[in-house]
Amino acid sequence: MAAVTKDMTIFEVIQKDGDVVPVFFGFGMHCLGCPISRGETIEQAAAAHGVAVEDMLAELNDYFDGK
């Protein structure tokens, strides 16, 4: 599966596999159904939540690598 990148939207990542949602929850992102998540990139979401984008990408890609 292709790697998750900082330029992908939250929506794109969830579309790949809806079971990835707990990874986002672990970073305090509980509003994944809000309209902003459809257009907000991983990088933008990380910045808005005070999370290092590299940490988030590592966990998201670890999740998908385990599939």
C-alpha positions as a Markdown table, in Angstrom:
| # | Residue | x | y | z |
|---|---|---|---|---|
| 1 | Met | 0.0 | 0.0 | 0.0 |
| 2 | Ala | 1.3 | 3.5 | -0.8 |
| 3 | Ala | 2.7 | 5.5 | 2.1 |
| 4 | Val | 0.7 | 8.1 | 3.8 |
| 5 | Thr | 2.2 | 11.5 | 3.1 |
| 6 | Lys | 1.8 | 14.9 | 4.8 |
| 7 | Asp | 0.0 | 16.2 | 1.7 |
| 8 | Met | -2.8 | 13.6 | 1.9 |
| 9 | Thr | -6.1 | 14.7 | 3.4 |
| 10 | Ile | -7.5 | 13.0 | 6.5 |
| 11 | Phe | -10.4 | 11.9 | 4.3 |
| 12 | Glu | -8.1 | 10.2 | 1.8 |
| 13 | Val | -6.4 | 8.2 | 4.6 |
| 14 | Ile | -9.6 | 7.1 | 6.1 |
| 15 | Gln | -10.9 | 6.1 | 2.7 |
| 16 | Lys | -7.9 | 3.7 | 2.4 |
| 17 | Asp | -9.0 | 1.9 | 5.6 |
| 18 | Gly | -11.6 | 3.1 | 8.0 |
| 19 | Asp | -10.1 | 1.1 | 10.8 |
| 20 | Val | -7.2 | 3.7 | 10.9 |
| 21 | Val | -9.4 | 6.1 | 12.9 |
| 22 | Pro | -8.0 | 5.1 | 16.3 |
| 23 | Val | -4.6 | 6.3 | 15.2 |
| 24 | Phe | -6.1 | 9.8 | 14.7 |
| 25 | Phe | -7.9 | 9.6 | 18.0 |
| 26 | Gly | -4.6 | 8.8 | 19.7 |
| 27 | Phe | -3.4 | 12.2 | 18.5 |
| 28 | Gly | -6.5 | 14.0 | 19.9 |
| 29 | Met | -8.3 | 14.2 | 16.5 |
| 30 | His | -11.8 | 13.3 | 17.5 |
| 31 | Cys | -13.7 | 15.4 | 14.9 |
| 32 | Leu | -13.0 | 13.2 | 11.8 |
| 33 | Gly | -16.5 | 13.5 | 10.6 |
| 34 | Cys | -16.4 | 17.3 | 10.4 |
| 35 | Pro | -16.3 | 18.9 | 6.9 |
| 36 | Ile | -12.8 | 20.3 | 7.4 |
| 37 | Ser | -11.4 | 16.7 | 7.6 |
| 38 | Arg | -12.3 | 16.2 | 3.9 |
| 39 | Gly | -9.9 | 19.0 | 2.8 |
| 40 | Glu | -7.4 | 19.3 | 5.7 |
| 41 | Thr | -4.1 | 17.7 | 5.0 |
| 42 | Ile | -2.2 | 15.5 | 7.5 |
| 43 | Glu | 0.3 | 18.3 | 7.9 |
| 44 | Gln | -2.4 | 20.9 | 8.6 |
| 45 | Ala | -4.2 | 18.7 | 11.1 |
| 46 | Ala | -0.9 | 18.0 | 12.9 |
| 47 | Ala | -0.2 | 21.7 | 13.2 |
| 48 | Ala | -3.7 | 22.5 | 14.4 |
| 49 | His | -3.4 | 19.9 | 17.1 |
| 50 | Gly | 0.2 | 20.7 | 18.1 |
| 51 | Val | 1.5 | 17.3 | 17.0 |
| 52 | Ala | 4.7 | 16.6 | 15.2 |
| 53 | Val | 3.7 | 15.6 | 11.6 |
| 54 | Glu | 6.6 | 13.2 | 11.5 |
| 55 | Asp | 5.3 | 11.3 | 14.5 |
| 56 | Met | 1.8 | 11.1 | 13.1 |
| 57 | Leu | 3.1 | 9.9 | 9.7 |
| 58 | Ala | 5.2 | 7.3 | 11.4 |
| 59 | Glu | 2.2 | 5.9 | 13.3 |
| 60 | Leu | -0.1 | 6.0 | 10.2 |
| 61 | Asn | 2.4 | 4.3 | 8.1 |
| 62 | Asp | 3.2 | 1.7 | 10.8 |
| 63 | Tyr | -0.6 | 1.0 | 10.8 |
| 64 | Phe | -0.7 | 0.5 | 7.0 |
| 65 | Asp | 2.5 | -1.5 | 7.0 |
| 66 | Gly | 0.9 | -3.9 | 9.4 |
| 67 | Lys | -1.9 | -4.6 | 7.0 |
